[in-house]
Amino acid sequence: MRHSKEAKEQATARMRAGDMPLLDIAREFNVSTNTLRAWFRESEARTKAQVSAKRVATALSQEKYTSASQRQRLLMHALEQSPATIIVTDVEGKIVYANPKFVATTGYLAAEALGQTPRLLKSGETSPEEYQRLWKTIKAGKEWRGVFHNRRKDGSLYWERASISPVHDAKGKITHFMAVKEDITDFMEADAARRRIAADFTAVFAALPFAILLVDTRGRTLIANQAAETLFGTAMPRGTRFEELNLLWADADGAALPVAAHPLMRVLAGMADPAGIQTRIGVAPPTGGMRWLHCSARPVSMPETHEVAGLLVLTDECGAN
């Protein structure tokens, strides 16, 4: 699942505030705690690079230099050691400075970039409309943030997250534009791989012919497959409470089974053997009729959070071992 820039910023802001447990933030944004930590690290690195670069840019625009060599020394000292790619353009968008990280990331020498525009790196994947929004934003004196899929000199593609801001002189006039960019290729490729794996898992999970339901300790559905929704006669989005399903249950002897005594609830309450519960169970969905099934309920430890959840698997008796 892709998350918007605004969602990531909201999540990292809450992490900085420190008034909400990390696990609760992860649940709210439907991501893992590891993903939250990755967002936070990226935000911190981006903020530090931007603050450093903006300080230098402000100094360059406000200070009076007696010679070009002083300006060059300041640029070399403050910008060339930056872990982020930094380029400065004039108001027409022509590059007047590119730091060593730009050279390392793109493969272009600084001399090759000077006088060119950042179109030098275009891969053709960013729409003209997005470029128009970019220019409209920075010419209005505001910061633009976004992600580019650019092309290196050798033709290979890479991802970078960029922040582009106007630089003003002492009178408030825009004299240059500065881009602070972070190579996020590894992150994007890893994220794409995770999404492919998740898509494959979802496809397989949805195709399973027997009902599977995973519920947290509060009785809320974490995931349910299509077979479970078909069996229960209702959609089961994340958060659906198991106890509120309009179902009638029967134990192996045919007696009415309260939800509180259901094998899944017993597992969640810690009233079952660690190996779980195997039993025969009946369920009557809203459409009517009792269906007898083999029930397997067991506790599972969730990855990353290590919280206990309850796994319920229901199969037709003829398919049970």
C-alpha positions in Angstrom: 0.0 0.0 0.0 1.4 3.4 -1.0 1.0 6.2 1.5 0.8 9.9 0.7 3.5 12.4 1.6 0.9 14.0 4.0 0.3 10.7 5.8 4.1 10.1 6.2 4.5 13.6 7.6 1.6 13.2 10.0 3.0 9.9 11.3 6.6 11.3 11.8 5.1 14.4 13.5 3.3 12.2 16.0 6.5 10.2 16.6 8.4 13.4 17.3 5.6 14.5 19.7 6.1 11.4 21.7 2.7 11.4 23.2 1.4 8.3 21.5 2.8 4.7 21.5 4.6 3.7 18.4 2.4 0.6 18.0 -0.8 2.8 18.1 0.6 5.0 15.4 1.5 1.9 13.3 -2.1 0.7 13.7 -3.6 4.1 12.8 -1.6 4.3 9.5 -1.8 0.6 8.8 1.9 0.0 8.6 4.6 -1.9 10.5 6.7 -0.3 13.2 9.7 -0.9 11.0 8.1 1.2 8.3 7.4 4.0 10.7 11.0 3.9 11.9 12.2 4.1 8.2 9.9 7.1 7.6 11.3 8.8 10.7 14.9 8.2 9.6 14.3 9.6 6.2 12.5 12.6 7.6 15.3 13.3 10.0 18.0 13.0 7.3 16.0 15.2 4.9 15.4 17.8 7.5 19.0 18.0 8.5 20.2 18.3 4.9 17.6 21.0 4.1 18.3 23.0 7.2 22.1 23.0 6.5 21.6 23.9 2.9 19.1 26.6 3.6 21.4 28.2 6.1 24.2 28.3 3.6 21.9 29.7 0.9 20.6 32.4 3.2 24.2 33.3 4.0 25.1 33.4 0.4 22.2 35.7 -0.5 22.6 38.1 2.5 26.4 38.4 3.1 28.6 40.7 1.0 31.7 39.0 -0.3 34.8 40.8 -1.2 35.9 38.2 -3.7 34.6 35.2 -5.6 37.1 33.0 -3.8 35.4 33.6 -0.4 32.1 32.5 -1.9 33.7 29.4 -3.3 35.3 28.5 -0.1 32.0 28.8 1.8 30.3 26.7 -0.8 33.0 24.1 -0.8 33.1 23.8 3.0 29.3 23.8 3.6 27.8 22.1 0.6 30.4 19.7 -0.9 30.4 17.4 2.2 26.7 17.1 2.3 25.3 13.5 2.1 22.4 14.9 0.0 22.6 16.0 -3.6 22.5 19.7 -3.8 22.1 21.8 -7.0 21.6 25.5 -7.3 20.1 27.1 -10.4 19.5 30.6 -11.6 16.0 32.0 -12.0 15.9 30.5 -15.5 16.6 27.1 -14.1 20.2 26.8 -15.4 22.5 25.0 -13.0 25.2 27.2 -11.5 26.4 24.7 -8.8 26.3 21.0 -8.3 27.9 19.3 -5.3 30.0 16.1 -5.3 27.0 14.0 -4.3 25.3 15.0 -7.5 28.3 13.7 -9.4 28.3 10.4 -7.5 24.6 9.9 -7.9 24.1 11.0 -11.5 27.4 10.2 -13.2 27.6 13.6 -14.7 30.6 15.8 -13.9 29.9 19.1 -12.4 31.4 20.8 -15.5 28.9 18.8 -17.7 26.0 20.0 -15.6 26.8 23.7 -15.3 24.7 25.8 -17.7 22.3 22.9 -18.3 18.9 22.6 -16.7 17.8 19.7 -14.5 16.0 18.4 -17.6 19.4 16.7 -18.1 18.1 14.0 -15.7 14.6 13.6 -17.1 13.4 10.1 -17.7 10.1 11.1 -19.2 8.1 9.6 -16.3 7.2 12.9 -14.6 4.2 14.6 -16.3 4.4 18.1 -17.8 1.6 19.1 -15.4 3.7 18.1 -12.4 6.6 20.3 -13.7 4.2 23.2 -14.1 3.0 22.8 -10.5 6.7 22.7 -9.4 7.5 25.9 -11.2 4.3 27.7 -10.1 5.1 26.8 -6.5 8.7 27.9 -6.3 8.2 31.1 -8.3 5.5 31.9 -5.8 8.2 31.8 -3.1 7.2 28.5 -1.7 8.9 25.1 -1.2 8.0 22.2 -3.5 8.5 18.6 -2.4 8.1 15.5 -4.5 9.7 12.4 -5.9 11.5 12.0 -9.3 12.4 8.9 -11.2 15.4 10.2 -13.0 18.0 8.9 -15.4 21.7 8.8 -14.8 24.3 9.5 -17.4 24.8 5.8 -18.1 21.1 5.4 -18.8 20.1 3.7 -15.5 17.1 4.9 -13.6 17.1 6.0 -9.9 14.6 7.5 -7.5 15.1 10.6 -5.5 13.1 12.6 -3.1 13.5 16.3 -3.7 12.9 19.6 -1.9 13.2 22.7 -4.1 13.1 26.2 -2.6 13.6 29.7 -3.8 16.7 31.7 -2.5 16.0 35.4 -1.8 18.4 38.3 -1.7 18.4 40.8 1.1 15.5 42.7 -0.6 13.4 39.6 -0.8 13.9 39.1 -4.5 14.3 35.5 -5.8 17.8 35.1 -7.2 18.2 31.4 -7.3 16.5 28.0 -6.7 18.1 25.3 -4.6 17.3 21.6 -4.8 18.1 19.3 -1.9 17.7 15.7 -3.1 18.0 12.3 -1.5 18.6 9.1 -3.4 15.8 6.7 -2.3 16.4 4.0 -4.9 17.0 1.3 -2.4 14.0 2.2 -0.4 11.7 2.4 -3.5 12.9 -0.9 -4.9 12.5 -2.6 -1.5 9.1 -1.1 -1.2 8.2 -2.4 -4.7 9.4 -5.8 -3.7 7.4 -5.8 -0.5 4.3 -4.8 -2.5 4.8 -7.6 -5.0 5.2 -10.1 -2.2 2.1 -8.7 -0.5 0.1 -8.8 -3.7 1.2 -12.5 -4.3 0.2 -13.3 -0.7 -3.1 -11.6 -1.1 -3.9 -13.4 -4.3 -3.0 -16.8 -2.7 -4.8 -16.0 0.5 -8.0 -14.9 -1.3 -8.0 -18.1 -3.4 -7.8 -20.6 -0.5 -11.0 -22.7 -0.5 -11.3 -22.7 3.3 -12.1 -19.9 5.7 -9.3 -18.2 7.5 -9.7 -15.4 10.0 -7.0 -13.6 12.1 -8.3 -11.6 15.1 -6.4 -9.5 17.6 -6.7 -9.7 21.4 -9.5 -7.2 21.3 -11.5 -9.4 19.1 -11.0 -7.2 16.0 -10.5 -8.7 12.6 -7.0 -8.2 11.2 -7.6 -10.2 8.0 -10.2 -12.5 6.6 -10.2 -14.2 3.2 -13.0 -14.5 0.7 -14.0 -18.0 1.8 -14.6 -16.7 5.4 -16.7 -13.8 4.1 -18.7 -16.2 2.0 -19.2 -18.7 4.9 -20.3 -15.9 7.3 -22.4 -14.2 4.7 -20.9 -10.8 5.3 -17.9 -8.6 4.3 -15.3 -8.5 7.0 -13.1 -5.4 6.6 -10.2 -4.8 9.0 -11.5 -3.9 12.5 -14.7 -5.9 12.3 -15.5 -7.3 15.7 -15.8 -11.1 15.8 -18.4 -11.0 18.6 -20.7 -8.7 16.5 -21.0 -11.0 13.6 -24.6 -12.1 13.1 -23.8 -15.8 13.5 -25.0 -18.7 15.6 -22.5 -21.3 16.8 -22.9 -24.9 18.0 -20.4 -27.1 19.8 -19.6 -30.6 18.8 -22.7 -32.0 20.6 -25.0 -29.6 18.8 -25.6 -27.3 21.8 -25.6 -23.6 21.4 -22.1 -22.1 21.8 -21.9 -18.6 23.2 -19.4 -16.4 21.4 -17.4 -16.0 24.7 -16.9 -19.8 24.7 -15.9 -20.0 21.0 -12.5 -21.7 20.5 -11.1 -18.5 19.0 -12.2 -16.4 22.1 -10.7 -19.1 24.4 -7.4 -18.8 22.6 -7.4 -15.1 22.8 -8.2 -15.3 26.5 -5.3 -17.6 27.1 -7.6 -20.4 28.1 -6.2 -22.9 25.5 -3.2 -25.0 25.1 -0.4 -23.3 23.1 -0.9 -25.8 20.4 -4.5 -24.5 20.0 -7.9 -26.2 19.8 -9.1 -28.7 17.3 -12.8 -29.5 17.4 -16.0 -29.9 15.4 -18.1 -26.8 15.3 -21.4 -25.7 13.7 -22.1 -22.3 12.3 -25.4 -20.8 11.1 -24.9 -17.7 9.0 -27.7 -15.0 8.5 -28.8 -16.9 5.4 -29.9 -19.8 7.6 -29.0 -23.5 7.9 -26.3 -25.1 10.1 -23.0 -26.0 8.5 -20.7 -28.4 10.3 -17.0 -27.7 10.0 -13.6 -28.7 11.4 -12.4 -25.9 13.6 -8.7 -25.1 14.3 -8.0 -22.2 16.6 -4.5 -21.3 17.8 -2.5 -18.4 19.1 0.1 -16.8 16.8 2.8 -14.2 17.4 2.6 -11.3 15.0 5.8 -10.4 13.3 7.6 -7.2 14.4 5.1 -6.4 17.2 5.1 -9.9 18.7 1.6 -9.3 19.9 -0.6 -12.4 20.2 -3.4 -12.9 17.8 -5.9 -15.7 17.2 -5.9 -17.7 14.0 -9.2 -19.4 13.1 -9.3 -22.0 10.2 -12.6 -23.6 9.3 -12.7 -26.4 6.8 -15.4 -28.8 5.6 -15.4 -31.9 7.6 -14.8 -34.1 4.5 -11.5 -32.1 4.0 -10.3 -32.3 7.6 -7.6 -34.8 8.6 
